Amino acid sequence: MPGMQGLVINPGFAFYFTAVVSLVTGTMFLMWLGEQITERGIGNGISIIIFAGIVAGLPPAIAHTIEQARQGDLHFLVLLLVAVLVFAVTFFVVFVERGQRRIVVNYAKRQQGRRVYAAQSTHLPLKVNMAGVIPAIFASSIILFPATIASWFGGGTGWNWLTTISLYLQPGQPLYVLLYASAIIFFCFFYTALVFNPRETADNLKKSGAFVPGIRPGEQTAKYIDKVMTRLTLVGALYITFICLIPEFMRDAMKVPFYFGGTSLLIVVVVIMDFMAQVQTLMMSSQYESALKKANLKGYGR
């Protein structure tokens, strides 16, 4: 490629064709493998594959950091600071990912046929971070796109302006930080609007005979849920921005080695939490099935 001299001796059509076919084939295989893990295993297959790739690079990074501390290139207090910060950020991510806003929902007393159902009270849980790690992935991909294009065509004449833009968008640059944070916040609201519809939720509550205390069913309930969700999305967007910018600040401003990027840390923690939740559900299901079998055997013995 013109912007990567020395990597390919003769980057002709055959090279581009082989590279594209290899990347597409590998991507399709990983997608198929992820679907098989989801259907036949535990957890989300694609997330587990990404998780494995991130964790696979962790031991060499830890060994390199320890070697720097042993040789004196890295002070012991700095190493201790990194370890404390990793645990603190991980705890904060777990705390926020498990956080939710519970809207009280009441069911009025109703009668169906000969059965009379008493009034009930429950809640509608809304996650603080409903968008997950998608905003951070989209934001980083878009911000790094000019640098990728510059690496392809930066060596040609007439593309110097693209190289200049890519330099301003390098990690650690003020423009990069500003655009990265803005893109994360934008995609948080955009993705949440795609996956959650307050009007549909309000209609479902109305059809089931449920209502939010003090709020009229229908349009008023939809506006109230949308207002609550907007505030939660803002908190979630600031949370993701904070998590993603901490490693950048440590690496570039404080010159502290920090292997995990914000997106990687979010993926690792979320995948582990989802995996543990599914394992607990599977164990409870197996215990419930074994209890039913024992009850049936006792019934047959009588």
JOFEN-V18582 format. One record per helix or strand of 2 or more residues. SS is the DSSP state (helix for helix, strand for strand). FROM is the first residue (numbers start at 1). TO is the last residue. Records with the same first field share a line. If there is no record, write none. Layout:
BEGIN
SS: FROM-TO / FROM-TO
END
This chain:
BEGIN
helix: 13-40 / 45-56 / 58-71 / 76-97 / 134-153 / 160-168 / 174-195 / 198-207 / 219-252 / 262-301
strand: 100-107 / 110-112 / 115-117 / 120-127 / 210-211
END
